Amino acid sequence: MKTLKLRRFDDLHVHFRGLKSKTPAYYEDNLMEQVAPFTMNYCGRATIMPNPKPRHILCVKDVKRYKSHIEMVRNSVSPQPSFDPIMTIEISDSTTLKIIEEAHSFGVIAGKIYPTGIYGKGLSDFFSYKSWQKFGKMNDLGMIVLIHGELDLPGVLVTNREKIFLENVFIPFLSRYSRSFPNLRIVLEHVSSVSGVETVKCFGKNVAATITAHHLCTTLNNVVGKGTQPHNMCNPIPKDYHDMYCLQETAMSGNPKFFLGSDSAPHIRKNKECAHGACGAFTAPILPQLLAEIFENAGKLDKLEDFTSRFGAEFYGLPLNEGKIKLVKKDWIIPEQYGDVVPFMAGQKLQWQLLLE
């Protein structure tokens, strides 16, 4: 039986949900308990996105509360995994320099930016003086800027949101701030297009991108090609075949500017299968298995560990994870549901299984 041993992953973009609310039976209240253990089983670290509902992670008080919840879940898993959350705060119009300093003092090493109109209020102007001050503070503190690279503008198709963001914000932003803040590390998250890949390649070593597993194996056809498939719907939306093939080639190229960020984003079933379904692909239960199959099919298994466990850590300036995970080559069928959430590729067959020791 064929086995594969890999260094524990760094998933540098994942959603754990579950910040407790005061509303009885709020749908995210117990999601973290259902979804986070999957990631903890094979990751040494994960960058936790700061957008749980009903309140985003906006200040150090929010970070402390959220981290405590994550650690409680980790400590409840048996055997307890070797896992450390990488905490983030959202950088928005209301973020102050004091908030950034306090968060960094607590151990927050990255700030997440959602352009206005994508999720909530976000950051409306990347080029204002106040934004310049925020980026300068993050540069001075050595914090990483994580950017959701889409613009939602009137007259722009959802498939073009990344391209429009690159042209109107990202490229001018990098061109303008590279002189003022030459050491500022910036990640274009869940890159989904040829344009995104080529843009990241054009800039220096302080500009990188994360790539998801689901963007490596889906196109727009997998979302709306044969009826609507809501559990494949995500932001940014999968695009054309040439975009998917470009992402595959890039992830397997050995270029250290591109590394894993799964963007595993669980939503309960009823919030996906409805008139205004939530966006997000829940890949956490199958992430190592799916990546192993994708890389093996391309004859690039030797490139997998760098993508999942080395390049991201090196960009973040973190030591490599010590532990290993083991996969075995054996067919299995992905369950139709985990708790209240339908996983990506539910009911389909994978060739690799994760062995929990």
C-alpha positions in Angstrom: 0.0 0.0 0.0 1.5 3.3 -1.1 2.0 5.9 1.7 3.0 9.6 1.7 4.5 11.5 4.6 4.5 15.3 4.6 5.5 18.0 7.0 2.5 19.4 8.8 0.8 22.1 6.7 0.5 25.8 7.1 -2.9 26.8 5.8 -2.4 30.5 5.5 -6.1 31.4 4.9 -8.9 29.5 6.7 -12.3 30.4 8.2 -13.2 28.9 11.6 -16.4 30.9 12.1 -18.1 30.5 15.5 -17.5 33.8 17.4 -20.2 33.4 20.0 -23.2 35.7 19.8 -25.9 36.9 22.2 -28.6 35.7 19.9 -30.0 32.3 20.9 -29.3 29.5 18.4 -27.3 31.8 16.1 -26.1 29.7 13.2 -22.4 30.2 13.6 -22.3 29.6 17.4 -21.2 26.0 17.2 -19.6 25.9 13.8 -16.1 26.2 15.0 -16.4 23.0 17.1 -17.6 21.2 13.9 -15.1 22.5 11.4 -11.8 23.6 13.1 -10.7 20.1 14.2 -10.3 19.0 10.5 -7.7 21.7 10.0 -6.0 21.1 13.3 -5.5 17.5 12.5 -3.0 18.2 9.7 -1.8 21.8 10.1 0.8 23.0 12.5 -0.5 26.6 12.0 -3.3 28.3 10.1 -4.0 32.0 9.4 -7.5 32.6 10.8 -9.7 35.1 8.9 -11.1 37.9 10.9 -14.7 37.9 9.6 -16.8 35.7 11.8 -20.4 36.8 12.3 -22.0 38.8 13.9 -18.8 40.8 14.5 -15.5 40.9 12.7 -12.2 40.8 14.5 -11.5 44.6 14.7 -9.3 45.1 17.8 -7.2 43.2 20.4 -10.2 42.6 22.6 -11.8 40.7 19.7 -8.6 38.8 19.1 -8.3 37.6 22.7 -11.8 36.4 22.7 -11.6 34.6 19.4 -8.2 33.0 20.1 -9.5 31.7 23.5 -12.3 30.0 21.7 -10.0 28.4 19.1 -7.7 27.2 21.9 -10.6 25.7 23.7 -11.6 23.8 20.6 -8.1 22.6 20.1 -7.8 21.4 23.7 -11.0 19.4 23.3 -9.6 17.4 20.4 -8.2 14.0 21.4 -5.3 13.4 21.0 -4.6 17.2 21.3 -3.0 18.3 18.0 0.1 20.4 17.7 -1.6 23.5 16.3 -1.2 27.2 16.7 -3.6 29.8 15.2 -2.1 32.8 13.4 -4.4 35.6 14.5 -5.4 38.5 12.3 -7.4 41.7 12.6 -9.4 43.4 9.9 -7.9 46.7 8.6 -10.8 49.0 7.7 -11.5 52.7 7.6 -12.1 52.7 11.3 -8.8 51.0 12.2 -6.5 53.3 14.2 -2.7 53.1 14.6 -3.3 52.4 18.3 -5.4 49.4 17.4 -2.7 48.1 15.1 0.0 48.5 17.8 -2.1 46.8 20.5 -2.9 43.9 18.2 0.7 43.4 17.3 1.8 43.6 21.0 -0.6 40.7 21.6 0.9 38.6 18.8 -1.2 39.5 15.8 1.2 39.3 12.8 -1.2 40.0 9.9 -3.9 42.5 9.0 -6.7 41.5 6.5 -8.2 44.0 4.1 -11.5 43.6 2.4 -12.1 46.3 -0.2 -15.4 48.1 0.5 -18.4 46.3 -1.0 -17.0 42.8 -0.7 -17.7 42.0 3.0 -19.1 44.8 5.2 -17.5 48.3 5.3 -13.9 47.3 4.6 -11.3 49.7 3.4 -12.7 52.3 1.0 -9.6 54.0 -0.1 -6.1 52.4 -0.4 -4.5 55.7 -1.2 -5.7 58.1 1.4 -3.3 59.6 4.0 -4.9 57.6 6.8 -4.4 54.4 4.8 -0.8 55.4 4.1 -0.3 55.8 7.9 -1.7 52.3 8.6 0.5 50.6 6.0 3.4 52.5 7.4 2.7 51.3 10.9 2.4 47.7 9.7 5.6 48.1 7.8 7.4 49.3 10.9 6.0 46.5 13.0 6.8 43.8 10.5 3.1 42.9 10.0 1.9 41.2 6.9 -0.9 42.7 4.7 -3.5 40.2 3.5 -5.7 41.5 0.7 -8.9 40.1 -0.7 -8.3 41.0 -4.3 -11.7 41.8 -5.8 -13.6 45.0 -6.5 -17.4 44.8 -6.8 -18.4 47.7 -9.1 -21.5 48.5 -11.1 -21.3 47.0 -14.6 -18.5 44.5 -13.7 -19.2 40.8 -14.0 -18.3 38.7 -11.0 -15.7 36.8 -13.1 -13.8 40.1 -13.7 -13.7 41.4 -10.1 -10.1 40.2 -9.6 -8.9 41.7 -12.9 -10.5 45.1 -12.1 -9.0 45.1 -8.6 -5.5 44.4 -10.0 -5.8 47.2 -12.5 -7.4 49.8 -10.4 -6.0 49.1 -6.9 -3.3 46.4 -6.5 -0.8 47.4 -9.2 -1.1 51.2 -8.4 -0.9 50.4 -4.7 2.3 48.4 -5.1 3.8 50.9 -7.4 3.1 53.8 -5.0 4.0 52.2 -1.7 7.0 50.1 -2.8 9.3 53.2 -2.4 7.9 54.3 1.0 7.6 50.8 2.5 10.1 48.5 0.7 9.8 45.8 3.4 6.1 45.6 3.6 5.0 42.0 3.0 1.8 41.7 1.0 -0.3 38.6 0.1 -2.8 38.6 -2.7 -5.2 36.0 -1.3 -6.8 33.1 -3.1 -5.5 34.2 -6.5 -7.8 32.9 -9.2 -6.7 34.1 -12.6 -3.9 34.3 -15.0 -3.8 38.1 -14.5 -3.4 37.6 -10.7 -0.6 35.1 -11.1 1.3 37.3 -13.6 0.9 40.4 -11.5 2.4 38.7 -8.4 5.3 37.4 -10.5 6.1 41.0 -11.7 6.8 42.4 -8.2 9.5 41.7 -5.7 9.9 38.9 -3.2 7.8 40.8 -0.6 4.7 40.2 -2.8 3.2 36.7 -2.7 -0.1 34.9 -3.2 -2.1 32.1 -1.7 -3.8 29.4 -3.9 -6.7 27.3 -2.8 -7.3 23.6 -3.6 -10.7 24.2 -5.1 -9.4 26.8 -7.6 -6.9 24.1 -8.7 -9.7 21.8 -9.9 -12.8 23.9 -10.7 -14.0 26.3 -13.4 -17.2 28.3 -13.7 -18.7 25.2 -15.2 -18.5 23.5 -11.8 -20.6 26.3 -10.3 -23.3 27.0 -13.0 -22.5 24.7 -15.9 -24.8 21.8 -15.1 -27.4 23.5 -13.0 -26.4 25.5 -10.0 -23.9 23.8 -7.7 -24.1 26.0 -4.5 -21.4 24.1 -2.6 -18.8 25.0 -5.3 -19.8 28.7 -5.2 -17.0 30.8 -3.6 -15.4 34.2 -3.8 -13.5 34.7 -6.0 -15.6 32.6 -8.3 -13.8 29.9 -10.3 -13.1 31.1 -13.8 -12.0 29.7 -17.2 -10.0 26.6 -18.0 -6.9 28.6 -18.8 -7.0 30.2 -15.4 -7.3 26.8 -13.7 -4.4 25.3 -15.7 -2.3 28.4 -14.9 -3.0 28.0 -11.2 -2.0 24.3 -11.3 1.2 25.1 -13.1 2.0 27.9 -10.7 1.3 25.9 -7.5 3.6 23.0 -8.8 6.3 25.3 -10.2 8.4 25.6 -7.1 8.0 29.4 -7.1 8.2 30.4 -3.4 5.9 33.4 -4.0 2.9 31.0 -4.2 1.7 28.8 -1.3 -1.3 27.2 0.3 -4.2 29.2 1.6 -7.2 26.9 1.4 -9.9 29.6 2.0 -12.0 26.7 3.5 -15.2 28.6 4.3 -18.0 26.6 5.9 -21.6 27.6 5.9 -24.5 25.5 7.2 -26.4 23.7 4.4 -29.6 25.8 4.5 -27.5 29.0 4.0 -25.9 27.5 0.9 -29.0 26.0 -0.7 -31.3 29.0 -0.8 -32.2 32.0 -3.0 -29.2 34.1 -1.9 -26.7 31.3 -1.0 -23.6 32.1 0.9 -20.2 31.9 -0.9 -17.6 29.5 0.4 -16.2 26.0 -0.3 -15.7 23.8 2.7 -12.5 21.9 1.8 -11.0 21.4 5.3 -12.1 17.8 5.7 -10.4 16.7 2.4 -7.6 19.2 1.9 -4.4 17.0 2.1 -6.1 14.2 0.3 -7.4 16.4 -2.6 -4.0 18.2 -3.0 -2.2 14.9 -3.1 -4.4 13.7 -5.9 -4.1 16.9 -7.9 -0.3 17.0 -7.6 0.0 13.2 -8.2 -2.1 13.4 -11.4 0.2 16.1 -12.7 3.3 14.0 -11.8 4.4 16.7 -9.2 4.1 15.0 -5.8 7.6 16.1 -5.1 6.5 19.7 -5.2 3.6 19.3 -2.7 5.4 19.8 0.6 7.1 23.0 -0.5 3.7 24.4 -1.5 1.9 23.3 1.7 4.6 23.5 4.4 7.6 25.5 3.4 7.1 28.5 1.1 4.3 30.1 3.3 6.3 29.7 6.5 9.4 31.2 4.9 7.4 34.2 3.6 5.9 34.7 7.1 9.3 34.4 8.7 8.3 31.3 10.8 10.2 28.1 11.5 9.0 25.0 9.6 6.6 22.7 11.4 8.2 19.8 13.1 5.5 17.1 12.9 4.5 14.9 10.0 1.2 13.7 8.6 0.6 10.4 6.7 -1.6 9.7 3.8 -2.3 6.3 2.3 -3.3 5.5 -1.3 -6.8 4.0 -0.8 -10.1 5.0 -2.5 -12.8 6.4 -0.3 -16.0 8.4 -0.8 -16.4 11.8 0.7 -19.4 12.0 3.1 -22.4 13.9 2.0 -22.3 16.1 5.1 -20.1 16.8 8.2 -22.3 18.0 11.0 -24.4 20.9 9.5 -22.0 21.5 6.6 -21.8 19.9 3.1 -18.1 19.5 2.1 -16.6 20.3 -1.2 -16.9 17.3 -3.6 -19.5 15.6 -1.3 -20.2 12.1 -2.5 -17.2 11.9 -4.9 -14.2 9.6 -4.7 -10.7 10.4 -3.7 -7.7 8.2 -4.0 -5.8 9.3 -0.8 -6.8 9.0 2.8 -5.4 10.9 5.8 -4.3 8.6 8.6 -4.8 10.1 12.1 -2.3 8.8 14.6 
